[in-house]
Amino acid sequence: MDAASQPGDRQGTTQESVLTEVMQTHPLVFHPSPDQVIAWRDGAPVTVRAFLADVTRVAAALPAGGHVFNVCRDRYRFTVGLCAALVSGRISLLPSTQTPETVRQLASFAPDAFCLHDAPDCAIDLPRFAWPEAPQQADANAPFAVPQIDASRVVAYVFTSGSTGAPVPHGKTWGVLVAGVRASAERHGLLAAHDCTIVGTVPPQHMYGFEVTVLLPLIGGCAFSNRLPFYPVDIRDELEAVPQPRVLVTSPIHLRALLATDHALPPAERVLSATAPLSEKLAIEAETRLKAPLVEIYGSTETGQIATRRTAKGATWQLLPKLRFEARESAAQDDEGPTMWVSGGHVEEPVPMGDAIELLDAERFLLHGRKTDLINIAGKRTSLAYLNHQLNAIPGVVDGVFFMPDHLEHDARTGHDVVQRLVALVVAPTLALADLQRALRERIDRAFLPRPLLFVDALPRNDTGKLPHDVLAAFVARQMRGAPAQDAQDAGDALAKPASALSFTIPADHPALPGHFPGHPIVPGVVLLDHAIDAIGAALNRPFDTFRLSNAKFLSPAAPGEALDLAWDAAVSGAIRFTLRAGARDVVSGVISDAAADAPGAGPLTRASAQTGAQP
């Protein structure tokens, strides 16, 4: 020890204080007992002792490389992999997508990165390391010690997309993550809720899922479920598979599908939602059906969680403790007003927020949508968030989105740019176009009516229910290439006849069922298509082989003996859109067309082509 740091010396004391602060540590898990349950793996409890034994085992098995691209979909494996990387001095990489381009950019950012996965068919173009499953149980008599992690250690790089589309890394230290998660857990009433279990429908790689379904159990001292339920029946089953009290962590797209079913829902202690705005009506229904308060979370990849609201009680958001907003004028000098910057608490450096925020006081505020979502058409202003809310509130609309093209349309006759028109995509199998347009006219100004309004089978949402701009833009472009003439859109006559419907079942003794699958029988997709197209042909008095299958999507499995409802509608072009449902759950959707009216080379539908959607 040098003279400058001798006891009693003021300068030395200051340096020691700084050193103490720098070397502050937090435990890897905050559970008070090694025998406490930290996770449920496929319905079986996992103790803290067994979890830490898995962390030690996987950490020792990881290959060389300082950065881990953790793509494990099983939440337990992801969490163990995250902790194994942390205790072994590695950093996890958590981009928002896993596209080949993103992987190439990750490899450029961290040339020593390898991919930790739990999929037998993983094809990510990085050195791959499969999750090392262990058959043996943890030794109950083994020494037990919780690793202490330096608060300044970088746990992970989370990535946002910059203006160029390239992922922008944001390092998250253990100290920042602990502070943020503890603040949010206290707000949710989940700090030290040791008997609580988290069930999440969002993936652990997304910032929201990362914080609430992975870090909250570790830092809040509670348990989590390993599964990633998607369909309503899976969400219900997983809630029932874990003990009460349980917290459902979800998104509006999953919540809407769950509430669309008529089945009774297992009660929850609390429901948390994020990734997209949630309507007050949906929040009230969720609280009633799940018998739990619903709390909506607001934040960003850069900041983590920063505010919450009880959506069923109103639109006002409240900042987490120690956080504050500061209004700063935008350098762009536009008419969108100042930009709000958030800082304090777990947000170490001020971060600009991309939303239009109206401060009510130092702690409370209203959100008016993304600043980039604000649109101006013919001197009238609104936001895409408002338009999306109105579209999705129309009865019969399953999902829908407005989109504003980035490019200006040009009128070659006048040489001037023309007024930009909105596009809307909607999933509404039971609605006619004219009825949908009529409902929109009652809800929004005519200046914002979409041109065109396109029916689609499904929107290209990611695992958290979001629609990334580049993905949506490409999807819109593909749909526009096949859009009907605009005069037909404006006249509202694109649908020649109203939707029709009938029901049928596939009996348990159907000859195609053996082998699909022993102990968990499901109806093969080819059988569903065969029966659906046969039924439509019988209703229209047309032979099976006069149709051509244009496309089909299998959305959920159907069980033998399950009542199936078939709905379809026909367009003036002769195309028939159909949807097969089991209760409120979509099973198959598709389009068949008149083979004779199709493109040259198209032939009639045969039983073989129905199986693949191919032309014979």
C-alpha positions, -999 to +999 in steps of 0.1 A: +000+000+000+015+033-010+016+065+011-014+080-007-037+053+006-025+051+042-053+050+069-062+085+081-052+102+049-082+120+033-071+113-003-065+076+005-099+073+021-115+087-010-096+062-032-106+034-010-143+045-012-141+045-050-124+011-050-151-003-027-178+011-050-162-003-081-158-037-065-194-039-052-209-073-058-243-089-060-252-126-057-260-145-089-293-156-073-312-139-044-330-169-031-326-174+007-324-212+007-306-238-015-337-260-013-360-233-026-376-239-060-361-216-086-376-232-118-402-256-131-390-278-159-419-294-177-438-295-145-410-308-123-394-285-096-357-275-097-341-263-065-315-235-063-289-261-054-296-281-086-298-249-107-263-237-095-249-272-101-262-270-137-246-235-140-212-249-129-215-279-152-224-259-183-198-232-175-171-259-175-183-274-208-185-241-228-160-239-257-134-212-261-148-178-270-156-147-250-191-141-264-221-164-264-250-161-288-276-178-266-306-189-287-320-216-264-358-215-266-362-235-234-362-208-207-344-230-182-316-238-206-313-201-216-311-190-180-285-216-171-265-207-202-267-170-193-255-176-158-228-201-170-215-174-194-215-149-166-196-169-140-170-181-166-162-146-177-181-146-210-206-120-223-240-130-238-252-115-271-290-108-273-300-093-307-337-087-315-336-111-344-317-142-356-316-135-393-285-145-413-277-108-417-279-102-380-257-132-374-231-119-398-231-085-380-227-103-347-197-122-360-182-089-371-189-073-337-175-103-317-153-125-339-149-150-310-187-156-306-202-190-306-239-201-306-254-220-276-285-237-288-310-265-279-324-272-314-315-304-332-316-285-366-298-253-356-283-238-387-269-205-374-237-197-392-214-195-361-195-221-343-223-241-326-224-257-292-254-278-283-269-276-248-252-304-227-280-322-210-270-341-178-289-372-167-277-371-131-293-352-102-275-326-081-257-340-051-277-328-020-245-331+001-223-311-022-209-278-009-233-249-016-221-214-025-238-187-045-214-169-069-209-132-062-208-111-094-189-078-097-215-051-102-194-035-130-193-068-150-209-066-184-235-094-185-249-090-220-250-068-250-285-061-261-290-047-296-312-020-311-315-013-348-300+021-358-309+043-387-288+021-410-305-011-398-273-024-383-276-037-347-263-011-322-249-028-290-258-016-255-237-032-227-257-041-195-237-045-163-248-067-134-252-037-112-275-019-136-296-049-142-300-057-105-310-020-098-335-019-126-351-053-119-353-046-081-371-013-088-396-029-111-401-059-088-409-036-059-434-017-081-451-050-091-451-063-055-428-092-065-396-083-046-388-113-024-421-130-034-403-164-030-434-185-035-443-169-068-438-185-103-434-166-135-450-180-167-440-162-199-453-162-234-424-140-246-389-153-255-360-148-231-338-131-257-361-101-260-353-073-235-388-075-219-387-113-217-350-111-205-358-087-176-391-102-165-390-139-171-352-145-165-337-117-143-368-111-122-368-147-109-330-146-103-330-112-086-365-113-071-359-147-055-389-164-071-394-192-097-400-194-134-414-219-159-391-232-186-418-234-213-427-209-240-464-213-245-479-198-276-514-210-283-542-203-258-545-239-248-508-241-241-509-209-220-538-223-199-520-257-195-488-240-183-506-218-158-523-249-144-490-268-144-473-245-119-485-238-083-502-206-072-494-178-069-484-173-105-476-143-127-484-143-164-459-123-184-473-117-219-480-094-248-512-079-262-512-103-292-510-134-269-535-119-245-561-111-271-559-147-285-561-161-249-592-141-241-609-150-274-615-185-261-645-194-241-626-217-217-622-208-181-588-195-173-567-204-143-564-174-119-532-155-116-516-133-090-507-107-115-506-102-153-478-081-169-479-069-205-456-050-228-442-047-264-473-029-277-501-006-264-529-024-246-565-011-248-584-004-216-612-027-228-588-057-232-572-049-199-605-050-181-615-082-197-581-098-188-585-087-151-620-102-150-611-135-167-577-141-149-589-126-116-557-105-113-546-069-117-530-063-151-499-040-151-486-026-184-448-019-186-431+009-206-395+009-215-369+003-242-339-018-250-316+010-240-333+018-207-350-014-196-383-009-177-389+027-167-427+031-160-459+012-154-497+017-154-528-002-144-543+000-178-578-009-166-578+022-143-567+047-169-541+059-194-516+076-170-481+061-166-459+064-135-421+064-136-402+040-115-385+055-084-354+077-089-361+082-126-369+116-142-377+131-176-361+161-191-374+179-222-348+189-248-355+207-280-350+185-311-320+193-333-342+186-363-363+218-357-395+200-367-430+205-353-431+174-332-421+192-301-392+185-277-377+151-271-380+136-236-347+122-221-349+098-192-321+094-165-315+085-129-318+053-110-307+024-132-304+046-163-268+057-158-267+081-188-296+102-202-314+083-230-337+100-255-372+084-259-387+079-293-423+085-281-444+116-279-447+121-241-470+145-223-458+152-188-485+156-161-460+161-133-426+149-123-437+113-120-468+109-142-472+112-180-493+102-210-480+084-242-492+096-276-474+070-297-440+068-314-428+102-327-420+084-360-456+072-361-471+107-362-484+113-397-498+144-415-521+139-445-537+169-462-530+191-431-546+166-407-525+149-380-529+116-362-507+086-352-504+051-365-509+039-330-544+056-329-553+042-363-542+007-353-563+009-321-594+019-340-589-009-366-584-036-341-614-025-320-638-034-349-657-066-341-645-094-364-610-080-368-585-106-355-554-085-362-546-054-383-521-027-389-517+006-408-486+012-427-472+044-442-449+038-472-415+055-469-414+067-505-434+096-521-457+087-549-451+108-581-477+117-607-460+116-640-488+136-657-484+166-634-448+162-624-457+167-587-456+144-557-490+133-547-506+130-513-492+099-496-518+072-489-519+048-460-520+010-465-539-012-440-535-050-437-562-069-418-569-104-406-607-106-406-619-139-421-656-133-413-658-097-425-667-084-459-646-056-473-675-032-475-685-038-439-649-032-427-646+000-447-680+012-433-668+005-398-635+024-404-654+055-418-673+056-385-640+057-365-614+077-384-612+108-406-616+101-443-581+115-449-567+084-431-588+058-448-564+032-462-558+029-500-557+000-503-572-021-475-559-056-479-570-089-464-542-112-453-542-146-435-518-134-408-494-106-401-456-113-399-453-107-361-423-119-343-423-140-310-432-109-289-460-099-312-441-069-328-440-060-364-404-049-373-406-021-398-384-037-424-403-070-422-436-052-424-424-031-454-414-062-473-446-079-464-467-049-476-447-048-509-455-084-516-492-079-508-494-048-529-482-067-560-513-088-557-537-061-546-570-057-565-578-027-586-583+005-566-617+012-580-629-021-567-614-012-533-632+021-532-665+007-543-663-020-516-673-047-540-642-070-539-662-097-521-689-111-544-707-132-518-709-132-480-690-157-459-704-192-456-697-218-429-702-254-420-688-279-394-673-314-395-651-336-374-623-361-383-632-394-365-606-411-343-607-442-365-597-423-397-571-444-416-546-415-418-543-411-380-521-441-369-486-427-363-498-391-357-487-394-329-488-422-303-502-409-271-508-374-285-530-380-317-534-351-341-550-349-375-525-346-404-527-313-423-534-331-456-565-346-441-577-312-429-571-297-464-588-326-480-620-323-459-621-285-461-618-283-499-642-312-504-668-295-482-664-262-500-668-280-534-699-299-521-715-266-509-708-249-542-717-280-563-683-281-578-660-311-582-628-312-560-605-312-591-618-278-604-599-261-576-563-251-573-547-246-538-529-213-539-516-213-504-523-228-470-510-221-434-512-246-405-517-225-374-524-250-347-530-288-343-565-304-344-574-335-324-594-364-337-631-360-329-627-322-323-655-301-338-641-280-367-658-250-382-651-241-418-657-205-430-650-191-465-658-162-488-654-158-525-640-128-544-650-116-578-617-131-591-630-165-582-605-170-553-619-184-522-604-176-488-611-202-461-604-207-424-608-238-404-612-233-366-616-254-335-637-232-312-619-198-312-586-213-323-575-210-359-563-244-373-558-238-410-562-209-433-557-208-471-569-198-505-582-219-534-589-206-569-605-217-601-579-238-619-594-229-653-591-192-647-556-194-632-523-186-649-511-207-679-497-240-668-520-242-637-539-274-635-568-288-615-563-298-579-556-334-572-554-352-539-517-353-542-514-315-549-537-308-520-511-323-497-484-299-507-501-270-523-482-278-555-496-279-590-499-314-604 
